Amino acid sequence: MSTKPGAQTPPPPSRRWSWPVALPLIVFAALAVLFWSRLGNGDPSRIPSALIGRPAPQTLLPPLEGLLADGAQVPGLDPAAFKGAVSIVNVWASWCVPCHDEAPLLLELAKDRRIRVVGINYKDQPDNARRFLGRYGNPFAAVGVDANGRASIEWGVYGVPETFVVGRDGAIAYKLIGPITPDNLNGVLKAAIAKALAAQ
């Protein structure tokens, strides 16, 4: 199409942003800010678990072969043992750096005879796991070996270490993401244990 000499070309039509087009972008930005402020800036140990109030996974795990207590093999994980007792389930591994830091605190926790401390050894080499417990001491009444990580997925584990409080009814009462520290041991974890012990 030809234009006459001297004729002006009309300006291109201006684009206007309309609210229906901009609204999804605004909502996405607001949600991104919300998630960042809750998770990125917050305490990851406060991420809620969908398993709270639900029965602990009924996964049997074999024992850590060669781990002895009083000359007898320490048993593996048997979920039937949760019934009637308050249990602390700790997911750990010898290659996990924070697990080394929390090991003395687990030993302290295991001195409380009202509770039973249980370990899930996550994707570890048996020799390394035994050496780890030989170095720090064994706080666990039972240690189940989760060689392929499948049981930990059933427990909703994000990464080691994680610790669960299981009530006498066999339901998960509390979940701590990350290592046990003096602050969270004397704050939230002992409070969650006391609440579980007080429950009928």
C-alpha positions as CSV (number, residue, x, y, z in Angstrom):
1,M,0.0,0.0,0.0
2,S,1.5,3.3,-1.1
3,T,1.1,6.6,0.7
4,K,0.7,10.0,-0.9
5,P,3.7,12.3,-0.8
6,G,3.5,14.6,2.2
7,A,1.0,12.5,4.0
8,Q,1.7,11.8,7.6
9,T,1.9,8.2,8.9
10,P,-0.5,7.8,11.8
11,P,1.2,7.0,15.1
12,P,1.0,3.4,16.3
13,P,-1.8,2.8,18.7
14,S,-0.7,3.2,22.4
15,R,-0.9,0.1,24.6
16,R,-2.6,0.5,27.9
17,W,-2.2,-1.9,30.8
18,S,-5.6,-3.2,31.9
19,W,-6.3,-4.5,35.4
20,P,-7.3,-8.0,34.2
21,V,-3.9,-8.4,32.5
22,A,-1.8,-7.0,35.4
23,L,-3.8,-8.8,38.2
24,P,-2.1,-12.2,37.9
25,L,1.3,-10.6,38.0
26,I,0.5,-8.6,41.1
27,V,-0.9,-11.7,42.9
28,F,2.2,-13.7,42.0
29,A,4.5,-11.0,43.3
30,A,2.5,-10.7,46.5
31,L,2.7,-14.5,47.1
32,A,6.4,-14.5,46.3
33,V,7.0,-11.8,48.9
34,L,4.9,-13.7,51.5
35,F,6.7,-17.1,50.9
36,W,10.1,-15.4,51.1
37,S,9.2,-13.6,54.4
38,R,7.8,-16.8,55.9
39,L,10.4,-19.3,54.8
40,G,13.5,-17.4,53.5
41,N,13.6,-15.0,56.5
42,G,12.1,-17.3,59.1
43,D,13.1,-20.3,61.1
44,P,12.9,-23.5,58.9
45,S,12.2,-25.6,62.0
46,R,8.8,-23.9,62.2
47,I,7.6,-25.3,58.8
48,P,4.5,-27.3,59.6
49,S,4.2,-31.0,58.9
50,A,1.1,-32.6,57.4
51,L,1.8,-35.6,59.6
52,I,1.1,-33.8,62.9
53,G,-1.8,-35.6,64.6
54,R,-1.6,-38.6,62.3
55,P,-0.2,-42.1,63.2
56,A,3.5,-42.5,62.8
57,P,4.4,-44.4,59.6
58,Q,4.1,-48.2,60.1
59,T,7.4,-49.0,58.4
60,L,9.5,-51.7,60.0
61,L,13.3,-51.1,59.6
62,P,16.1,-53.5,60.2
63,P,18.6,-53.0,63.0
64,L,22.1,-51.5,62.5
65,E,24.0,-54.8,62.5
66,G,26.7,-55.0,65.1
67,L,25.4,-52.2,67.2
68,L,25.3,-53.7,70.7
69,A,24.0,-52.6,74.1
70,D,24.8,-54.7,77.2
71,G,26.1,-57.4,74.8
72,A,22.8,-57.7,72.9
73,Q,21.9,-56.4,69.4
74,V,20.1,-53.0,69.5
75,P,16.7,-53.6,67.8
76,G,15.6,-52.0,64.6
77,L,12.5,-49.8,64.3
78,D,9.2,-51.4,65.1
79,P,6.3,-48.9,65.0
80,A,4.3,-51.2,67.4
81,A,6.7,-50.1,70.2
82,F,5.3,-46.5,69.9
83,K,2.0,-47.5,71.5
84,G,1.9,-46.7,75.2
85,A,5.2,-44.7,75.3
86,V,6.3,-41.2,74.4
87,S,9.0,-41.7,71.8
88,I,11.6,-39.3,70.3
89,V,12.4,-40.3,66.8
90,N,15.7,-38.8,65.4
91,V,16.7,-39.1,61.8
92,W,20.5,-38.9,61.5
93,A,23.5,-40.0,59.6
94,S,27.3,-40.1,60.3
95,W,27.9,-37.9,57.2
96,C,25.5,-35.2,58.5
97,V,27.6,-32.4,60.0
98,P,24.8,-31.0,62.3
99,C,24.2,-34.5,63.6
100,H,27.6,-34.4,65.2
101,D,26.6,-31.1,67.0
102,E,23.3,-32.5,68.3
103,A,24.7,-35.9,69.5
104,P,25.5,-34.8,73.0
105,L,22.1,-33.2,73.4
106,L,20.4,-36.5,72.4
107,L,22.4,-38.3,75.0
108,E,21.2,-35.7,77.6
109,L,17.6,-36.2,76.4
110,A,17.9,-40.0,76.6
111,K,18.6,-39.7,80.4
112,D,14.8,-39.0,80.8
113,R,13.5,-42.4,81.6
114,R,9.9,-41.3,80.8
115,I,10.7,-41.3,77.1
116,R,12.2,-43.7,74.5
117,V,14.7,-42.3,72.0
118,V,14.7,-44.0,68.7
119,G,17.0,-43.4,65.7
120,I,16.5,-43.7,62.0
121,N,19.9,-44.0,60.3
122,Y,19.5,-42.4,56.9
123,K,21.4,-43.5,53.8
124,D,24.5,-44.3,55.8
125,Q,27.3,-46.9,55.8
126,P,26.9,-49.3,58.7
127,D,30.6,-49.0,59.7
128,N,30.4,-45.2,59.7
129,A,27.2,-45.3,61.7
130,R,28.6,-47.6,64.4
131,R,31.8,-45.4,64.6
132,F,29.6,-42.3,65.0
133,L,27.7,-43.9,68.0
134,G,31.0,-45.2,69.4
135,R,32.5,-41.7,69.3
136,Y,29.5,-39.9,70.9
137,G,27.7,-42.6,72.8
138,N,24.4,-44.3,71.8
139,P,21.3,-42.5,73.0
140,F,19.0,-44.8,71.1
141,A,16.9,-47.7,72.5
142,A,16.4,-48.8,68.8
143,V,18.0,-47.9,65.5
144,G,16.3,-48.6,62.2
145,V,18.4,-48.6,59.1
146,D,16.8,-46.6,56.2
147,A,19.4,-47.6,53.5
148,N,17.4,-46.2,50.5
149,G,15.7,-43.3,52.2
150,R,12.1,-44.6,51.5
151,A,11.1,-44.7,55.2
152,S,12.3,-41.1,55.7
153,I,10.1,-40.0,52.8
154,E,7.1,-41.6,54.6
155,W,8.0,-39.6,57.7
156,G,8.0,-36.5,55.6
157,V,11.7,-35.8,56.2
158,Y,13.1,-32.7,54.4
159,G,16.7,-33.5,55.3
160,V,18.7,-34.8,58.2
161,P,18.7,-34.2,61.0
162,E,15.0,-34.1,62.0
163,T,13.3,-35.1,65.2
164,F,9.8,-36.2,65.9
165,V,7.8,-36.5,69.2
166,V,5.4,-39.5,69.0
167,G,2.7,-39.7,71.7
168,R,1.5,-42.7,73.6
169,D,-1.3,-43.1,71.0
170,G,1.3,-43.6,68.3
171,A,0.6,-40.3,66.6
172,I,3.1,-37.7,65.7
173,A,2.8,-34.8,68.1
174,Y,5.6,-32.5,67.0
175,K,8.3,-32.2,64.4
176,L,11.6,-30.3,64.6
177,I,13.4,-29.6,61.4
178,G,17.1,-29.2,61.7
179,P,19.5,-30.0,64.5
180,I,18.6,-30.0,68.2
181,T,20.3,-27.0,69.8
182,P,20.4,-25.9,73.5
183,D,17.8,-23.2,72.7
184,N,15.2,-25.4,71.0
185,L,15.9,-28.3,73.3
186,N,15.1,-26.3,76.4
187,G,12.4,-24.3,74.6
188,V,10.1,-26.0,72.1
189,L,11.3,-29.7,72.2
190,K,11.0,-30.2,76.0
191,A,7.7,-28.4,76.0
192,A,6.4,-30.7,73.2
193,I,7.6,-33.8,75.2
194,A,6.0,-32.5,78.4
195,K,2.7,-32.0,76.5
196,A,2.9,-35.5,75.1
197,L,3.6,-37.0,78.5
198,A,0.7,-35.1,80.0
199,A,-1.8,-36.3,77.3
200,Q,-4.1,-39.1,78.3
